[in-house]
Amino acid sequence: MAPMTRSFSPGGVPDANVADYYVRRVQGEVGLILSEGTVVNRPASSNDPNVPHFYGKKPLRGWKAVIDKVQAAGGVMAPQLWHVGVVSPKDSGWLPSTPFEGPSGFVASGKIGGVAMTEHDIVETIKTFAQAAADAKALGFNAVEIHGAHGYLIDQFFWHPTNQRTDRYGGQTLPERTRFAVELVRAVRKSVGLDFAISLRVSQWKLQDYAAKLAATPQEMETWLVPLAEAGVDIFHCSQRRFWEPEFIGSDLNFAGWAKKLTGKTTITVGSVGLSGDFLAAFRGETSTPSSLDELLRRFDRGDFDLVAVGRALLADAGWSRKIREARSSELIGFSKEALATLT
Ligand SMILES: Cc1cc2nc3c(=O)[nH]c(=O)nc-3n(C[C@H](O)[C@H](O)[C@H](O)COP(=O)(O)O)c2cc1C
């Protein structure tokens, strides 16, 4: 299950409704659940009061109940640790107690939305990720995922338009701008030890710019991901909006395919699995070939990636995995925006 923010944890505390939502996915035969983004212990790590915290007595007690229930049902789960960085306020107008913080205060190219972090802020932020990862392990989670994608804090360091720093955390090249994440991953590795899997979610695209590319070539991608692998990442969760899109001209490999080839690490692919019109139409019997699933399997069988994350399809339908395995295609529930209104 791909990480999906649900905003059903008032005051940052996940309650039984959140635990039961994940348990339903275990019962639906999801192999590994990545939690919704859950924020680390910084005053401005969140832009929504209903997003769960991964710090503090009550939220951690809530997460303990989640992982206990998930594992009692036979499930495996990792929390996704998140810091939003500099973002635009949500429609609700809610704001954290201190300004949003990021590498240079930019939300996007030339647009200020918060403050630039001092070196002290950076050190403290790295510590909070390490603490959250240690807490995840202590609570009994099976692994941890660091949210380094989609234009949020860690990705804001990677991306030149939002990282204009002139100290050791900035620079003209991607490896220079990767230093923050490398130090963060090293700290997380140190805090959880060697026998605990660390996944890092990364993306070329940003919520601020769907067409953004951090790495324009495989060589550049190598200079980005290899230092992160060396710092302690076990799994690269390669976020794409459409898994079948090639990452670079001249090869049909997607992002997860390239990440695996360049780092030798385990990779996760994601993006419109089971939700293309073709796929659903095919499973309803409206077209002759379920082309999207075929393409996923072709890439999987070729060894491009090791795991497949499913987002919206699982949000809308807790039983999606089992239905796919049992070929109960007529019972699949498609995704619509209304599915966001409740934790079904
Ligand atoms: C409602 C919703 C919330 C999301 N929240 C997160 C999140 O907290 N962290 C994250 O890394 N991605 C998040 N995503 C992205 C998903 O993990 C996934 O990459 C994306 O939906 C594409 O997969 P899909 O086509 O199977 O839905 C979210 C997506 C949706 C639809």
The ligand as an SDF file (V2000), in Angstrom:
LIG
                    3D

 31 33  0  0  0  0  0  0  0  0999 V2000
   -5.1210   10.9980   -1.0580 C   0  0  0  0  0  0  0  0  0  0  0  0
   -3.6600   10.8030   -1.3350 C   0  0  0  0  0  0  0  0  0  0  0  0
   -2.7230   11.1070   -0.3570 C   0  0  0  0  0  0  0  0  0  0  0  0
   -1.3540   10.9150   -0.5870 C   0  0  0  0  0  0  0  0  0  0  0  0
   -0.4570   11.1410    0.4220 N   0  0  0  0  0  0  0  0  0  0  0  0
    0.8320   10.8040    0.2630 C   0  0  0  0  0  0  0  0  0  0  0  0
    1.7360   10.8370    1.3680 C   0  0  0  0  0  0  0  0  0  0  0  0
    1.3760   11.1330    2.5200 O   0  0  0  0  0  0  0  0  0  0  0  0
    3.0280   10.5120    1.1250 N   0  0  0  0  0  0  0  0  0  0  0  0
    3.4660   10.1640   -0.1180 C   0  0  0  0  0  0  0  0  0  0  0  0
    4.6470    9.8700   -0.2940 O   0  0  0  0  0  0  0  0  0  0  0  0
    2.6100   10.1000   -1.1760 N   0  0  0  0  0  0  0  0  0  0  0  0
    1.3220   10.3700   -1.0050 C   0  0  0  0  0  0  0  0  0  0  0  0
    0.4380   10.2180   -2.0540 N   0  0  0  0  0  0  0  0  0  0  0  0
    0.9100    9.6380   -3.3280 C   0  0  0  0  0  0  0  0  0  0  0  0
    0.6610    8.1190   -3.3460 C   0  0  0  0  0  0  0  0  0  0  0  0
    1.4820    7.4530   -2.4020 O   0  0  0  0  0  0  0  0  0  0  0  0
    0.9400    7.4940   -4.7260 C   0  0  0  0  0  0  0  0  0  0  0  0
    2.2970    7.6620   -5.0570 O   0  0  0  0  0  0  0  0  0  0  0  0
    0.0760    8.1040   -5.8190 C   0  0  0  0  0  0  0  0  0  0  0  0
   -1.2800    8.1450   -5.4300 O   0  0  0  0  0  0  0  0  0  0  0  0
    0.1960    7.2960   -7.1200 C   0  0  0  0  0  0  0  0  0  0  0  0
   -0.2450    5.9850   -6.9290 O   0  0  0  0  0  0  0  0  0  0  0  0
   -1.7270    5.5290   -7.4590 P   0  0  0  0  0  0  0  0  0  0  0  0
   -1.7980    5.9430   -8.8830 O   0  0  0  0  0  0  0  0  0  0  0  0
   -1.7250    4.0300   -7.2590 O   0  0  0  0  0  0  0  0  0  0  0  0
   -2.7400    6.2130   -6.6200 O   0  0  0  0  0  0  0  0  0  0  0  0
   -0.9190   10.4340   -1.8510 C   0  0  0  0  0  0  0  0  0  0  0  0
   -1.8710   10.1560   -2.8350 C   0  0  0  0  0  0  0  0  0  0  0  0
   -3.2190   10.3220   -2.5930 C   0  0  0  0  0  0  0  0  0  0  0  0
   -4.2100    9.9580   -3.6660 C   0  0  0  0  0  0  0  0  0  0  0  0
  1  2  1  0
  2  3  1  0
  2 30  2  0
  3  4  2  0
  4  5  1  0
  4 28  1  0
  5  6  2  0
  6  7  1  0
  6 13  1  0
  7  8  2  0
  7  9  1  0
  9 10  1  0
 10 11  2  0
 10 12  1  0
 12 13  2  0
 13 14  1  0
 14 15  1  0
 14 28  1  0
 15 16  1  0
 16 17  1  0
 16 18  1  0
 18 19  1  0
 18 20  1  0
 20 21  1  0
 20 22  1  0
 22 23  1  0
 23 24  1  0
 24 25  2  0
 24 26  1  0
 24 27  1  0
 28 29  2  0
 29 30  1  0
 30 31  1  0
M  END
$$$$
